[in-house]
Amino acid sequence: MAYLFSIKPEYCTQIFDGLKTVELRRRVSPKIRVGSLMMIYETMPTKALTGAAIITSVNAMPLCQLWALAEREGGIMREAFFNYFQGLENGFAISLGSAIRFPTPVLLAEMTEEYGLQAPQSYREIPDHLTAALLRHGQILAGHQRSDTCGGRQSDSGLLRLAAA
């Protein structure tokens, strides 16, 4: 199963650069499971599906514990974190692995016209047939390579296996 998440461009850049490995959310559906594919929609001004990552864990935790994790892996400043979670006692950490940026972004207009998808306010489920089509559109199924943290090249077989399923 795949999910389309709306994420601000500055956080997307951090995800694709390997600096942000945890996506923070106020609420998460219990349907989101380890091994699911997170399709990453970059909000304004980009307005495009720009990449994907594998969800490696989903954890609810008290904000003090969540902040300790977010400070290291969430790519967010303390004030922004506590403003985002204002009024809550708990939040969610979605850990990400194998994040890749698409060679060809799928623009919002293309998502809407070709695939019938609107940009979600937070996130939404994507049917499997649309997931494969979006990955093809982004050229992920065409043997895309990603950089590892040491500057070498390696195939992102985890995303390819998910897309082929």
C-alpha positions in Angstrom: 0.0 0.0 0.0 1.1 3.5 -0.7 0.3 6.9 0.8 0.6 10.4 -0.7 2.0 12.8 1.9 2.0 16.6 1.5 5.3 18.0 2.8 6.8 21.4 2.7 9.7 21.8 0.2 12.3 22.6 2.8 11.5 19.3 4.6 11.5 17.4 1.3 15.0 18.6 0.5 16.1 17.4 3.9 14.5 14.0 3.3 16.1 13.5 -0.1 19.5 14.7 1.3 19.3 12.1 4.1 19.2 14.8 6.8 15.5 14.2 7.8 14.7 10.6 8.5 11.5 11.1 10.5 8.3 12.7 9.3 6.2 14.1 12.1 2.4 14.0 12.2 -0.4 15.0 14.6 -2.4 12.0 13.6 -1.8 8.8 11.7 -4.2 6.2 10.5 -3.6 2.7 11.9 -3.7 1.5 8.3 -0.2 3.0 7.7 2.2 0.1 8.2 5.9 -0.6 8.2 6.9 -1.4 4.6 4.3 1.0 3.0 5.5 3.4 0.4 5.3 7.1 1.2 4.9 9.1 -2.0 6.2 12.6 -1.3 4.1 15.6 -2.7 6.0 18.9 -2.3 3.6 21.7 -1.4 3.8 25.3 -2.7 5.6 26.7 -4.6 6.7 23.3 -6.1 3.3 21.6 -6.3 4.5 18.3 -7.5 5.1 14.7 -6.6 8.9 14.7 -6.3 9.9 11.4 -4.7 9.2 8.5 -2.4 10.5 6.6 0.7 9.8 3.4 2.5 8.1 3.7 5.9 10.3 1.8 8.4 8.4 2.5 11.6 5.3 4.4 12.9 5.4 5.3 16.6 3.1 7.3 18.8 4.8 9.0 21.7 4.6 11.8 24.2 5.8 15.2 22.9 8.8 15.3 25.1 10.0 12.0 23.8 9.0 12.9 20.2 11.0 16.2 20.5 14.1 14.3 21.5 13.8 12.2 18.3 12.7 15.2 16.1 15.6 17.3 17.3 18.1 14.7 15.9 16.2 13.3 12.9 13.2 15.5 12.2 14.8 18.6 10.5 12.6 21.0 12.6 13.3 23.8 15.0 12.0 23.6 18.6 9.6 26.5 18.2 8.1 25.1 15.0 7.8 21.7 16.5 5.8 22.8 19.6 3.7 25.2 17.5 2.8 22.3 15.2 1.8 20.0 18.1 0.1 22.7 20.2 -2.8 21.4 22.2 -1.7 17.7 21.9 0.0 15.5 24.4 1.2 12.9 21.9 2.4 12.9 18.3 3.6 10.5 15.7 7.0 9.8 14.2 7.1 8.0 10.8 10.6 6.8 10.2 11.7 6.7 6.5 14.3 4.7 4.6 15.5 4.5 1.0 14.2 8.1 0.2 14.7 9.0 -3.5 13.9 12.1 -5.6 12.2 11.4 -8.9 14.2 12.3 -12.0 10.9 13.6 -13.4 8.5 15.2 -10.9 4.7 14.7 -11.4 3.2 18.1 -11.4 -0.1 18.7 -9.6 -1.9 19.4 -12.9 -0.7 16.0 -14.2 -1.6 14.3 -11.0 -5.1 15.7 -11.3 -5.7 15.3 -15.0 -4.0 12.0 -15.6 -4.5 10.2 -12.3 -7.5 11.9 -10.7 -5.5 12.7 -7.6 -5.7 15.9 -5.6 -3.0 17.1 -3.3 -4.0 16.0 0.2 -4.2 18.3 3.2 -2.0 15.9 5.2 -1.9 12.4 3.5 -4.1 10.0 1.7 -4.1 6.4 0.5 -3.2 5.7 -3.1 -4.5 2.6 -4.9 -1.8 0.2 -6.1 -2.5 0.7 -9.8 -2.0 4.5 -9.4 1.2 4.0 -7.4 2.8 2.0 -10.2 1.7 4.5 -12.8 3.1 7.4 -10.7 6.4 5.7 -10.2 6.6 5.0 -14.0 5.8 8.7 -14.6 8.5 9.7 -12.2 10.8 7.3 -14.1 11.5 5.2 -11.0 10.7 2.0 -12.8 13.2 2.8 -15.6 16.2 1.7 -13.5 16.7 4.9 -11.5 19.8 5.0 -9.4 20.2 6.9 -6.1 23.2 8.3 -4.3 24.2 6.7 -1.1 25.6 8.7 1.8 29.2 8.1 0.6 28.6 9.6 -2.8 28.6 6.2 -4.6 25.7 4.8 -6.7 23.4 2.0 -5.7 20.1 0.7 -7.0 17.1 1.4 -4.9 15.7 -2.1 -5.1 13.3 -1.7 -2.2 11.2 0.9 -4.0 11.4 -1.1 -7.2 10.1 -4.2 -5.5 7.2 -2.3 -3.9 6.4 -0.7 -7.3 6.4 -4.0 -9.1 4.1 -5.7 -6.4 
